[in-house]
């Protein structure tokens, strides 16, 4: 998924269904240079489903990616 949305100023969940054996994770950054991480998780191998509990974020656009595979990325719109 390249685009996801979440409500502003309230916690939300991300369910990640890793159907592959290589590890993946979810990391959310302020912007695409990925210098300021606002949420991150440890990589996990599949097949497995992990539900992440993301703390409340302010309204705006954020960048997310798999830190193991940076080409797996997209935009999170919080509003």
Number of C-alpha atoms within 10 A of each C-alpha: 7 11 11 13 12 17 14 15 13 12 12 14 11 13 11 14 13 17 12 11 11 13 17 22 19 21 21 24 20 17 15 15 8 17 9 11 14 16 16 17 15 12 15 16 14 15 12 12 13 13 10 16 13 16 12 14 18 12 13 11 15 22 21 27 22 20 20 15 12 12 9 14 19 18 19 20 16 18 13
